[in-house]
């Protein structure tokens, strides 16, 4: 659905995107994660056709998106900072969206009133609370019936019940209509529950992107107790990302499958050994540990 190829974007002398490559398959919920300033919002604005890249290509459904109304009509977006006309209500914005999106579904707009019942549709959106504004944005975006939904910190400001309701609606659209969802968020624990693909962004580049299941299968946390208190000399080709110790228990973060790492450590005849899956948050921290983050000594 989305193909970003070697995209460079510079603001004054600051290179926000530095040869970024990224592929989002059709029907995926793709989570884009990275530290502040990594370029997440910048690449989302390229994908939605707001920015034009200095070089490289940004394709949606095989076509350039910048100044392409036909492609933009297939994309709905909820940015981190919402914009509406000064005195426009949710109903006013519905009429506005209806004029731009040929598949805008008025029947769904009426049906979703029950879900977003706390949003007063005749009150100017700017007078609503931040959480209510986000609800109004989801209400309108879901009614556009987009092929691609781009979300930047989408559930920030929503209460836990509404977060669950919104994610349920999004996943329902993915399952029923094949909608592709690209979401950028700092809430990695929440992304882990909904995303099937993940891209880790740092310094204007995607360090890695993979199906979440494959990513979790390729890095493992080992808790292990050896015969001796000290950690033995481990093989040099064992990709150990982090080592910590509490009492006699050593915690190793190792790149590789759980079975492979367990078999390699078994030769040391440990007293106790257990392989644990890492959360997306832990993967994010240890993957960036080799970049510019001073996280090597963090015990998770």
RODO-2510 file (C-alpha; in nm, 4 decimals, decimal comma):
residues 300
     n   res          X          Y          Z
     1     x     0,0000     0,0000     0,0000
     2     x     0,2810     0,2418     0,0931
     3     x     0,6288     0,2410    -0,0576
     4     x     0,8820     0,4987     0,0612
     5     x     1,2086     0,4811    -0,1295
     6     x     1,5249     0,6634    -0,0264
     7     x     1,3407     0,9776     0,0832
     8     x     1,5407     1,2819     0,1899
     9     x     1,3877     1,5929     0,3460
    10     x     1,5837     1,8903     0,4762
    11     x     1,4515     2,1910     0,6673
    12     x     1,7058     2,4732     0,6430
    13     x     2,0225     2,2806     0,7304
    14     x     1,8542     2,0076     0,9357
    15     x     1,8076     1,6744     0,7575
    16     x     1,4857     1,5358     0,9034
    17     x     1,4732     1,2337     0,6726
    18     x     1,7976     1,0784     0,5620
    19     x     1,7377     0,8242     0,2852
    20     x     1,4363     0,6649     0,4532
    21     x     1,2994     0,3372     0,3123
    22     x     0,9737     0,1858     0,4298
    23     x     0,7142    -0,0622     0,3010
    24     x     0,3625    -0,0982     0,4415
    25     x     0,1641    -0,3931     0,2986
    26     x    -0,2049    -0,3796     0,2119
    27     x    -0,4382    -0,4502     0,5025
    28     x    -0,1677    -0,4165     0,7679
    29     x    -0,1743    -0,2274     1,0946
    30     x     0,1777    -0,0857     1,0856
    31     x     0,3233     0,0733     1,3979
    32     x     0,5921     0,3370     1,3461
    33     x     0,7996     0,3920     1,6592
    34     x     1,1047     0,6009     1,7381
    35     x     1,2455     0,8600     1,9774
    36     x     1,1471     1,2253     1,9691
    37     x     1,2937     1,3965     1,6642
    38     x     1,3407     1,0734     1,4717
    39     x     1,1225     1,1953     1,1829
    40     x     0,7941     1,0133     1,2487
    41     x     0,5600     1,3085     1,1954
    42     x     0,7673     1,4250     0,8985
    43     x     0,7314     1,0994     0,7085
    44     x     0,3589     1,0845     0,7904
    45     x     0,3182     1,4290     0,6331
    46     x     0,4912     1,3034     0,3206
    47     x     0,2655     0,9980     0,3046
    48     x    -0,0457     1,2157     0,3351
    49     x     0,0839     1,4535     0,0669
    50     x     0,1441     1,7592     0,2852
    51     x     0,5220     1,7706     0,2300
    52     x     0,7119     1,7132    -0,0917
    53     x     1,0365     1,5240    -0,0525
    54     x     1,3701     1,6710    -0,1670
    55     x     1,4542     1,3387    -0,3317
    56     x     1,3288     0,9821    -0,3398
    57     x     0,9758     0,8514    -0,3894
    58     x     0,6617     0,8320    -0,1763
    59     x     0,4049     0,6028    -0,3371
    60     x     0,0580     0,5079    -0,2165
    61     x    -0,1077     0,2273    -0,4129
    62     x     0,1740     0,2608    -0,6658
    63     x     0,1207     0,6331    -0,7343
    64     x     0,2958     0,9490    -0,6108
    65     x     0,0796     1,1100    -0,3448
    66     x     0,1943     1,4724    -0,3568
    67     x    -0,0573     1,6895    -0,5473
    68     x    -0,2519     1,3785    -0,6493
    69     x    -0,6191     1,4331    -0,5536
    70     x    -0,7259     1,0848    -0,6644
    71     x    -0,4812     0,9203    -0,4234
    72     x    -0,5527     1,1652    -0,1418
    73     x    -0,9230     1,0807    -0,1686
    74     x    -0,8282     0,7293    -0,0544
    75     x    -0,6398     0,8542     0,2545
    76     x    -0,7786     0,9779     0,5859
    77     x    -0,5515     1,1210     0,8525
    78     x    -0,5672     1,2145     1,2203
    79     x    -0,2627     1,4291     1,3020
    80     x    -0,1249     1,4868     1,6505
    81     x    -0,2478     1,8479     1,6397
    82     x    -0,6009     1,8559     1,5056
    83     x    -0,7225     2,1371     1,2811
    84     x    -1,0773     2,2507     1,2191
    85     x    -1,2297     2,5751     1,0979
    86     x    -1,2756     2,8272     1,3781
    87     x    -1,6502     2,7927     1,4322
    88     x    -1,7059     2,4545     1,2657
    89     x    -1,8949     2,1862     1,4554
    90     x    -1,8574     1,8129     1,4011
    91     x    -2,1644     1,8232     1,1768
    92     x    -2,0139     2,1117     0,9766
    93     x    -1,6906     1,9161     0,9332
    94     x    -1,8956     1,6137     0,8247
    95     x    -2,0399     1,8189     0,5379
    96     x    -1,6914     1,9442     0,4545
    97     x    -1,5447     1,5895     0,4473
    98     x    -1,8399     1,4678     0,2421
    99     x    -1,7398     1,7065    -0,0345
   100     x    -1,3864     1,5650    -0,0565
   101     x    -1,4350     1,1930     0,0004
   102     x    -1,6469     1,0236    -0,2682
   103     x    -1,7076     0,7224    -0,0434
   104     x    -1,8117     0,9231     0,2625
   105     x    -2,0744     0,7130     0,4404
   106     x    -2,3521     0,9252     0,5932
   107     x    -2,5326     0,6168     0,7185
   108     x    -2,2238     0,5227     0,9165
   109     x    -2,1998     0,8768     1,0499
   110     x    -2,5474     0,8365     1,1970
   111     x    -2,4719     0,4878     1,3277
   112     x    -2,1532     0,6007     1,5047
   113     x    -2,3453     0,8637     1,7024
   114     x    -2,4079     0,5935     1,9601
   115     x    -2,0368     0,5169     1,9914
   116     x    -1,9355     0,8840     2,0178
   117     x    -2,2462     0,9881     2,2093
   118     x    -2,0573     1,2246     2,4396
   119     x    -1,9528     1,4441     2,1430
   120     x    -2,2035     1,7251     2,0954
   121     x    -2,2067     1,7454     1,7181
   122     x    -2,3463     2,1003     1,7011
   123     x    -2,0827     2,2527     1,9343
   124     x    -1,7739     2,4050     1,7643
   125     x    -1,5001     2,1422     1,7731
   126     x    -1,2506     2,3935     1,9140
   127     x    -1,4681     2,4313     2,2241
   128     x    -1,4552     2,0591     2,2994
   129     x    -1,1990     1,9007     2,5301
   130     x    -0,8919     1,7388     2,3753
   131     x    -1,0399     1,3934     2,4245
   132     x    -1,3698     1,4956     2,2660
   133     x    -1,1850     1,6492     1,9704
   134     x    -1,0052     1,3186     1,9150
   135     x    -1,3369     1,1337     1,9282
   136     x    -1,4811     1,3707     1,6690
   137     x    -1,1751     1,3143     1,4475
   138     x    -1,2179     0,9364     1,4625
   139     x    -1,5912     0,9689     1,3993
   140     x    -1,5317     1,1661     1,0812
   141     x    -1,2306     0,9673     0,9581
   142     x    -1,4025     0,6307     0,9916
   143     x    -1,6947     0,7606     0,7858
   144     x    -1,4596     0,8479     0,4966
   145     x    -1,4170     0,4746     0,4277
   146     x    -1,0474     0,5253     0,3452
   147     x    -0,8185     0,2636     0,1977
   148     x    -0,5397     0,4094     0,4122
   149     x    -0,5783     0,5616     0,7584
   150     x    -0,2756     0,7535     0,8910
   151     x    -0,2689     0,8222     1,2656
   152     x    -0,0201     1,0307     1,4651
   153     x    -0,0497     0,9691     1,8423
   154     x    -0,4131     0,8763     1,7778
   155     x    -0,5521     0,7874     2,1199
   156     x    -0,3703     1,0512     2,3239
   157     x    -0,6338     1,2110     2,5480
   158     x    -0,8870     0,9287     2,5231
   159     x    -1,0028     0,7416     2,8325
   160     x    -0,9321     0,3652     2,8497
   161     x    -1,2878     0,2635     2,7531
   162     x    -1,2892     0,4870     2,4447
   163     x    -0,9389     0,3707     2,3483
   164     x    -1,0632     0,0141     2,3430
   165     x    -1,3718     0,1121     2,1443
   166     x    -1,1696     0,3031     1,8835
   167     x    -0,9181     0,0222     1,8344
   168     x    -1,2062    -0,2239     1,8006
   169     x    -1,3605    -0,0124     1,5234
   170     x    -1,0258     0,0190     1,3440
   171     x    -0,9523    -0,3525     1,3600
   172     x    -1,3044    -0,4235     1,2391
   173     x    -1,2433    -0,2080     0,9297
   174     x    -0,9109    -0,3838     0,8664
   175     x    -1,0775    -0,7244     0,8882
   176     x    -1,3912    -0,6364     0,6882
   177     x    -1,2703    -0,3859     0,4292
   178     x    -0,8947    -0,4450     0,4129
   179     x    -0,8170    -0,0929     0,5392
   180     x    -0,4461    -0,0249     0,5864
   181     x    -0,3591     0,1582     0,9098
   182     x    -0,0306     0,3397     0,9678
   183     x     0,0021     0,4552     1,3269
   184     x     0,2795     0,6453     1,5031
   185     x     0,2735     0,6362     1,8817
   186     x     0,4908     0,6444     2,1919
   187     x     0,2571     0,3997     2,3652
   188     x     0,4426     0,0841     2,2654
   189     x     0,2458    -0,1448     2,4930
   190     x    -0,0738    -0,0425     2,3178
   191     x     0,0769    -0,0836     1,9710
   192     x     0,1876    -0,4326     2,0628
   193     x    -0,1758    -0,5328     2,1131
   194     x    -0,2967    -0,4070     1,7739
   195     x    -0,0088    -0,3953     1,5223
   196     x     0,1041    -0,6795     1,2992
   197     x     0,3998    -0,4891     1,1470
   198     x     0,6490    -0,2562     1,3136
   199     x     0,9080    -0,0082     1,1859
   200     x     1,1722     0,1394     1,4187
   201     x     1,2815     0,4874     1,3135
   202     x     1,5943     0,6717     1,4295
   203     x     1,7731     0,9795     1,2939
   204     x     1,5612     0,9978     0,9796
   205     x     1,6020     0,6315     0,8810
   206     x     1,4092     0,3113     0,9421
   207     x     1,6538     0,0881     1,1318
   208     x     1,4396    -0,2185     1,0825
   209     x     1,0873    -0,3140     0,9848
   210     x     0,9357    -0,6519     1,0217
   211     x     0,6207    -0,8406     1,1065
   212     x     0,5829    -0,8093     1,4822
   213     x     0,5772    -1,1869     1,5274
   214     x     0,9075    -1,2207     1,3378
   215     x     1,0603    -0,9355     1,5371
   216     x     0,9677    -1,0966     1,8671
   217     x     1,0940    -1,4353     1,7459
   218     x     1,4375    -1,2910     1,6666
   219     x     1,5297    -1,1500     2,0076
   220     x     1,4941    -1,3195     2,3456
   221     x     1,5452    -1,2492     2,7148
   222     x     1,7293    -1,5288     2,8956
   223     x     1,7230    -1,5571     3,2753
   224     x     1,9928    -1,7967     3,3778
   225     x     2,1830    -1,9187     3,6862
   226     x     2,5219    -2,0812     3,6280
   227     x     2,7207    -2,3158     3,8506
   228     x     2,9534    -2,0301     3,9357
   229     x     2,8321    -1,6901     4,0470
   230     x     3,0159    -1,5070     3,7679
   231     x     2,9101    -1,5041     3,4052
   232     x     3,1194    -1,7489     3,1998
   233     x     3,2987    -1,6425     2,8826
   234     x     3,0302    -1,6576     2,6170
   235     x     3,0974    -1,7312     2,2473
   236     x     3,1998    -1,4224     2,0520
   237     x     2,9488    -1,4936     1,7778
   238     x     2,6567    -1,5006     2,0248
   239     x     2,4795    -1,1669     1,9642
   240     x     2,4361    -1,0502     2,3243
   241     x     2,2773    -0,7038     2,3332
   242     x     2,2652    -0,6560     2,7085
   243     x     2,3803    -0,8271     3,0291
   244     x     2,2655    -0,7580     3,3840
   245     x     2,2835    -0,9456     3,7136
   246     x     2,0696    -0,9505     4,0289
   247     x     2,2095    -1,1870     4,2917
   248     x     2,3011    -1,5041     4,1038
   249     x     2,0463    -1,4485     3,8265
   250     x     2,1936    -1,3240     3,4997
   251     x     1,9626    -1,1608     3,2468
   252     x     2,0848    -1,1721     2,8874
   253     x     1,9180    -1,0043     2,5916
   254     x     2,0262    -1,2065     2,2897
   255     x     1,9490    -1,1767     1,9205
   256     x     1,8193    -1,5098     1,7885
   257     x     1,5352    -1,7543     1,8405
   258     x     1,4584    -1,8900     2,1874
   259     x     1,5411    -2,2483     2,0836
   260     x     1,8708    -2,1530     1,9219
   261     x     1,9892    -1,9426     2,2167
   262     x     1,8759    -2,2023     2,4725
   263     x     2,0675    -2,4781     2,2955
   264     x     2,3838    -2,2694     2,2768
   265     x     2,3734    -2,1767     2,6467
   266     x     2,2897    -2,5329     2,7549
   267     x     2,6546    -2,6346     2,7066
   268     x     2,7369    -2,4389     3,0240
   269     x     2,5128    -2,6734     3,2268
   270     x     2,3199    -2,3963     3,4016
   271     x     2,1309    -2,4651     3,7227
   272     x     1,8340    -2,2664     3,5946
   273     x     1,7519    -2,1281     3,2511
   274     x     1,4345    -1,9696     3,1149
   275     x     1,3648    -1,7962     2,7836
   276     x     1,1178    -1,5080     2,7955
   277     x     0,9661    -1,3096     2,5061
   278     x     1,0430    -0,9389     2,4947
   279     x     0,7770    -0,6733     2,4783
   280     x     0,7816    -0,4257     2,1907
   281     x     0,8999    -0,1622     2,4376
   282     x     1,1998    -0,3735     2,5346
   283     x     1,2828    -0,4508     2,1717
   284     x     1,2681    -0,0793     2,0932
   285     x     1,5069     0,0079     2,3765
   286     x     1,7625    -0,2622     2,2988
   287     x     1,7542    -0,2085     1,9231
   288     x     1,8240     0,1601     1,9768
   289     x     2,0857     0,0763     2,2380
   290     x     2,3339     0,0342     1,9561
   291     x     2,2460     0,3738     1,8147
   292     x     2,2506     0,6930     2,0198
   293     x     2,0639     0,5887     2,3336
   294     x     2,2532     0,5341     2,6596
   295     x     2,0362     0,2389     2,7601
   296     x     2,2817    -0,0469     2,7805
   297     x     2,2660    -0,0526     3,1600
   298     x     1,8879    -0,0330     3,1922
   299     x     1,7433    -0,3402     3,3650
   300     x     1,3929    -0,4199     3,2410
***
